[in-house]
Amino acid sequence: MTVKVDVRAKPDFPLRVWISGIGAEVSVLEYDGRQLWLRWVEPGRCHYGEQRWSLAAAKRNGYCIVSGLPIRRGELVFRPGERPMPANAHRMILPEPVEQVLAGHTVTIS
């Protein structure tokens, strides 16, 4: 699976990412190293026009939705941090693939 990214030499926000494994279109609206502001759209499931994802310890084992890499409980990840719990609350993103995407690289899941 490949994450398709609409990037120029320097990313302009919003930066759109299509995550085919889960059928979501995600736009990075803003990023400061500790927080991601995303627009998250999963047709027929959920739509968040402006969602804050914070860097925090993973509450459980899982996989990064951008890279497909395994995530272990306690590892630092970006995850939605709003209440009530959003439909995508179980999704997690590792910081390194975010940096790669923002640098204009395509992240390929093998």
C-alpha positions as CSV (number, residue, x, y, z in Angstrom):
1,M,0.0,0.0,0.0
2,T,1.2,3.5,-0.8
3,V,0.3,6.7,0.9
4,K,-0.4,9.3,-1.9
5,V,0.6,12.8,-1.0
6,D,0.0,16.1,-2.7
7,V,3.3,17.9,-2.0
8,R,5.4,20.6,-3.5
9,A,9.0,21.5,-2.7
10,K,7.8,23.1,0.6
11,P,4.5,21.7,1.8
12,D,1.6,24.1,1.7
13,F,-1.1,23.5,4.1
14,P,-3.5,21.8,3.8
15,L,-1.5,18.8,2.7
16,R,-3.7,16.0,1.4
17,V,-2.9,12.4,2.1
18,W,-5.0,9.4,0.9
19,I,-4.7,6.4,3.1
20,S,-6.0,3.5,1.0
21,G,-5.8,0.8,3.6
22,I,-8.6,2.5,5.6
23,G,-10.3,4.5,2.9
24,A,-9.7,7.8,4.5
25,E,-8.7,11.1,3.0
26,V,-6.7,13.1,5.5
27,S,-5.5,16.7,5.1
28,V,-2.8,18.0,7.4
29,L,-4.0,21.5,8.2
30,E,-1.2,22.4,10.6
31,Y,1.8,20.8,12.3
32,D,4.1,22.1,15.1
33,G,6.0,18.9,16.1
34,R,3.7,18.2,19.1
35,Q,0.3,18.5,17.5
36,L,-1.3,17.7,14.1
37,W,-4.5,19.4,13.0
38,L,-6.2,17.2,10.5
39,R,-9.3,17.1,8.4
40,W,-10.3,13.5,8.4
41,V,-12.9,12.1,6.0
42,E,-14.0,8.4,5.9
43,P,-16.9,8.3,3.5
44,G,-20.0,6.8,5.1
45,R,-18.3,6.6,8.5
46,C,-17.0,9.9,9.9
47,H,-16.0,13.4,8.9
48,Y,-13.9,15.7,11.2
49,G,-13.4,19.1,9.6
50,E,-10.7,20.1,12.1
51,Q,-9.4,17.5,14.5
52,R,-6.5,17.9,16.9
53,W,-4.1,14.9,17.2
54,S,-1.6,15.2,20.0
55,L,1.7,13.4,20.7
56,A,1.1,11.0,23.5
57,A,1.9,7.5,24.6
58,A,0.1,4.7,22.7
59,K,-2.6,3.1,25.0
60,R,-2.4,-0.2,23.2
61,N,-0.4,-2.1,20.5
62,G,-1.4,-1.3,16.9
63,Y,-0.2,0.0,13.6
64,C,0.7,3.4,12.1
65,I,-1.9,4.3,9.6
66,V,0.7,6.1,7.4
67,S,3.6,3.7,7.4
68,G,2.0,0.4,8.5
69,L,4.8,0.0,11.0
70,P,3.9,-1.8,14.3
71,I,3.3,0.4,17.4
72,R,3.9,-0.9,20.9
73,R,2.0,0.3,23.9
74,G,3.8,3.3,25.5
75,E,5.5,4.4,22.2
76,L,5.0,8.1,21.3
77,V,2.3,8.5,18.6
78,F,-0.1,11.1,17.4
79,R,-3.7,10.2,18.2
80,P,-7.0,12.1,18.4
81,G,-7.4,13.7,21.8
82,E,-11.0,15.0,21.8
83,R,-14.0,14.2,24.0
84,P,-16.4,12.6,23.4
85,M,-14.3,9.9,21.8
86,P,-14.3,10.2,18.0
87,A,-14.9,7.3,15.7
88,N,-11.2,7.3,14.7
89,A,-9.9,7.3,18.3
90,H,-8.2,3.9,17.8
91,R,-6.1,5.2,14.9
92,M,-2.4,6.2,15.5
93,I,0.4,7.8,13.5
94,L,4.1,7.6,14.3
95,P,6.0,10.9,14.2
96,E,8.7,9.8,11.7
97,P,6.4,9.1,8.8
98,V,4.7,12.5,9.4
99,E,8.1,14.1,9.0
100,Q,8.8,12.1,5.8
101,V,5.5,13.0,4.3
102,L,5.9,16.7,5.1
103,A,9.4,16.6,3.5
104,G,7.8,15.4,0.3
105,H,8.6,11.7,0.4
106,T,6.2,9.0,-0.5
107,V,5.8,6.5,2.3
108,T,5.4,2.9,1.0
109,I,4.0,0.2,3.2
110,S,5.6,-3.2,2.4
